[in-house]
Amino acid sequence: MKTITVPLADRSYDIEISSGVLQDLAASAWLGEYPEIALLSNDEVTPLYAQQLADALQQKGIKVLLFQEPAGEQYKSAEWLLRAWNALADFGLTRRGAVIAIGGGVVGDWAGFVAATWMRGVPFIQIPTTLLAMVDSSVGGKTGINHPRAKNLIGAFHQPQRVVIDIETLRTLPIRQIRAGLAEVIKYGVIADADFFAWLEDNIEKALALDESTLLHIIARSCEIKAEVVGADERESDTVGRRAILNYGHTVGHALEATTEYGQLLHGEAIAIGMQAAARLAQILDICADANELIKRQTQLFQRAGLPVVMPDKSTFEELWRAMTLDKKARGNQVNFILPTKLGHVERVDNVAQDAVLKALR
């Protein structure tokens, strides 16, 4: 087992990465600390993993609620937040209990916000079952739901007690989801580790083939980078804080998700397109030392991973710009971007001109 600690003083927690741990998870001593557990999942993950865990916990004498939402970004919504609250009320979850998210990023964000808001906050555990959730959304404490006009507009910071990653769950994941997760993995190379990016160039096909040692390294290195960033800047409270670098590709990516009604693109697919736009914007603004080479390598790696690199045909700039101004990273009508200055390093650029963004998107 590989263990990575997210260093947050009295809120520090471990990310545990291993293979095959989920089948015996109910026997873990730390789970016995909770007399009641609400397992939140979706209708795809429940028959694969959540039902089995619920049954095993009940056999240990723990009171268990298993509540599921439909699979899909569009269900990370106020409607399904209310449905979860109602289920917890019927179940009678107290502050002695815990909420466990078992699923991908949508489940983790939604369940985390349920935990953050139920009785002003109950313990929360993340069990991510997608690559994207393992390397990104399960770590860092950002929880929330979408608004029809912007992604993750409603939410709270609520750090998990721990994150349990079982890479065996990736073997039941559709290949499109694996590809989407690799977008966030590639992001870590661009923003913080040029050597890791080069390693991915040498090993991306092994990752797509679900080679175990490759996956372990990808997940561990990604989590190490995110843990370091979150430990330095937990809430992205400083406008030039370290955590902002994680938003590379997300200004355009989140706008794409919102304007396509959270149904056309997976998160990682939208972020890949957003990273392409951000790299070209850095070239246009002349802030990247070797923009042509960075764009070439990033594009080739995305293509080898099977990710999109151009804008969807139906996206209009007016809709995208409106969504970008609503993004949490915006200040008033000023749209801010995280842009690469070289491979392995990015910085925040504020108040980017609208015509420059239009040129980058084209």
N, C-alpha and C positions, 0 to 999 in steps of 0.2 A: 504493500500500500504506500502511495505517495501522499504526504500530508503537507499542505501549504497553509500558513496562518495569515489571516487578514489582520494587520496590526492596528487595532482601534481601542487601545487601553482596556477599560473594563467591558467593552463591547467586542473585543477580539473573538474570532472564531476560526475554526479549522475547515479547510476544504479537503475532503478525503477522496482520493482517486484510486480506484482499484478495478478489478475484473471479477464479476460473479458474486459481489457482496450482497446484492439486493435480495437474493433468495433466503439468506439467513439474517436479514436485518432485524426482524422482529425479536430476535434473541439478544440484541444489543442492550447492555445494562442501562445506557443513558435513556433509551426509550421507555424503560420501566419507571422513570421519574414522573411520567405523565399518566394519571389515572384515566384521562379521557383525551381522545385524539380525533380531530376532524381532518380526514384525508380529502383533499380537493384535487380533482383530476379532470380529464375530458373523456368523451365517449370512445376515443380511439385507444387511449392509454389504459383505461380501466380494465378491460378484459386481458390486457397483456401483463400488467404489473400491479395496478392499484388494488384490484379485487383480491389478489393473492396476499398482498401485504395486509389488507384489512382483515382477512380471515385469520392470518397468523397472529395478528395483534389481539384479536378477540379470544383466540385460544390461550393467550397469555393472561387473560382476565382484564384486559383494557377495554373500556367502553369506547366504541368506534362509530363515527359517522363517515360514510363514504358518499360524497356529493360530486357530481360531474356536470360539466357544461359541454355543449357541442364543441367540436374542434374547429378552430379558425380565429383569426385576428379580430373579425367583426364581433365576436362574442366577448371580447375584453371590454365590456360595456357596463353602463349603469344598471341596465336591466338585470344582468347576471350577477352584478354585485349585490343588488337587493335580494335576488333569489338565494344567494349564499348566506346573507345575513338571516333571512327567514329560516333557512335550514339549520343554522347554528342556534337560533332561538328555540326552534322545536326540539333540537337535540339537547339543549341546555348546557352548552360549552361554557365553563367557568374559566377564571384566570389561572386555575391549577392545570388546565389542559394546554394543548398545543395544536397549531394548524400545520399540516404537512402538505406541501405542494409536490405532486408527482406528475411530471409532464414536461412540456417544452416551455419556451419563454412566455407565451400567452398565459398558461396556467400559473407559472411562477409569479408573474406581475400581478395578476388578478388575485390569486390566493394570498400573496404577500400584503396586498392592500386590504383584503378581508381581515388578515391578522393584525395589521396596523390599526384598524379602526374598531375592531370588536373589543368592547370594554376598554377602550383607549390603549389597546395593545396587548396581545398575548404572544407567547413564544411561537417561533416560526422556524420550520426546517425545510430546506430545499433538497429535493431529489430530482435533478434534471435528467430528462431522458432524450434530449436532442443535443446535437453537437453545439448548436448556437447557444442554447441555455447553459451547457456545461462551461463554455469558455467565456460567456459574457453575462447574460441576464440573471443567472442565479447568484452572482457574486456582486456585492457592492451595496445592497440595501435599497435600491430604487424599486418602488412598487407603484402600481397604478393601473388606470383604465384609460381607454381612448375616448375622445370627444369626436363627434362627426366632423368637426372642422380642423382638428389637429390631434396628432398621436400623443399619448401619455400626458395629456393636458391636466388630468386630475390624478393626484397621487400623493405619496408620502415616503419619507425615508424610514425604513424599518429593517434593521439588519437581522439576518437569520442567526439562529443559535449554532448551526453548522450546515455545511453543504456536503451531501453524500453523492459521489459520482461513480456509477457503475458503467464502464464502457461497453459491457455486453448488451446494454439496452440499445446501442446504436445499430445492432444487427437486425433489428426489426423496423428500422427507420427507412422510409423511402429515400432513394438516392438523391432526389431533388432537395430533401431536407439536409442531407449530408453536405451537398454543394453549398446550400445557403449558409450553413454553419462555417464553412471554410472562408466565407467573405469576412467574417469577424476575425478569424484567425489571421488571415492575410493583413487585415488592418493593424494588428499588433506589430507585425514586422515593419510596416511603413511608419508607424508613429513612434516606435521605441527600440527596435532591434533589427538593424540591417542584416546582421548575421543570421538571424532567425528567418528573415525573408529569403535569403539565399538558400538556407536549408530547405525551406518550403519549395523553392524552385527545383531542388534535387529530389524531393520526396512527395510531391503532390499526388502522383498516381498511386503510391502506396497508401496514402490517406484515403483516397477514393475506393481502394480495394479493402479498406478496413483492416489494414495490418495493425496488429495489437500494439507492438512497440512504437510504431509511428503515431498512433492515436494517443498513447500515453504521453509521448513527448509533446505533441501538439497541445493537448489539454493542459498539461502541467506548465509549459512555458507561457501559454496564454494566461492562465490563472496567476502565475507568478507576476507577470507584468501588471495585470489588473489589481492584484492585491497590493502591490507597491504603490500604484497610483491612488487607489482608494485610501490606503493608510496615510498618504500625504495630504489628501484633500477629500474628506469623507462626503461632504455635501455640495461640492462645487460651489461653495458660497462666495469665494473670491472670484471676481470677474476674469481674472487672469490666472486662476488656480490650476493646479496640475491636472485635476480630474477632467477638465475641459478637453484635453487631448483625445479622450475616448470618443468624442463626438465627430471625429474625422469621417466624412461621408454621410453624416446623419442629418445635416441641414436640408440637403436635397432629398436624401433617402426618406426621411419622415414625411416630407411634403408629398413625395410620390405615393407613399402608402395611403395618406389621407385623401388625396385627389382621386385615387383609384378605389376608394371606399373599402380599403383593407382586404380586398378580395382577389386582386389580380396578381400582385407580387408578394412573395415571401419577404420577411424582413431582410434577410441576408441578400436577396436579389436586389432589393431597393438600395441597400447600403453599397453594394458593388457599383451600381450606377452612380450613386452619390459620390463615391470615392473617385470615380473617373471624372466627374464634373469638378470636384475639388482640385484634383491634380491639374486639370486644364486651366482652372481659374488661377492656380499658383503660377502657371506658365504665362498667362495673360498679364498678371500683375507683376511679373518678373521678380518673384521672391524665391524661386527654387533654383539652386545652383546648377542642376543638370536636369531640367524638367523633361526634356525630350527622352532621355534615358529612363527616367523614373516612369513616365507614362508608358513607354514601350514595355518595360518589364512588368509593370502592374497589369497592363492590358493582357499581355501574354499569359500571365499566371492566372488571371480570372478566366480567360478563355480555356486554358487547360483544365481548370476546375469546373468548367461547364456553366459559368455564371454570365449573366447579361452585361454588356458594356456600353449599350446605347439606350437612349430614352425611348419609352413606349410611344407608339405612333399617336395615340389619342391624347397624350398629355399636352396641355396648353400652358404657355409661360405665365399667362395672367393668373390661372388657378394655382400654379405652383408658387408663384411669388406671394400670393395672398396667404397660402398655407405656411410659407417660410416666415412671414411677418408675425404669424401666430405662434410660431415655435417658441419653446421655453428659452432657447438660446438667444432669441432676438431681444433687442432693447428698443421699445417703442416700434417705430417703423424701420429701424435699422436692422439689417440682416448681417449676422456675424458668421464667420466660417473658421474651421480649423483647416489649415493648409500646410502642405509639406514644404520645407525649405531644403531638405535633402532626404534621401532614403534613410529612415530611422529617426527622423526628427520632424516635428510639426510645431506650428505656433498659431495663436489666435489672431485673426485679422478682423477688425471691427468695421461696421458701416460700409460694406462692400457695395460698390455702385451697381445699380440695377442693370445697366447696359453690359457691364462686365460679366455678370451672372448669365444674362441672356446669351452672350457670345460663347461662354463655356458650355452651356447646355446644347447649343447648336452644334 
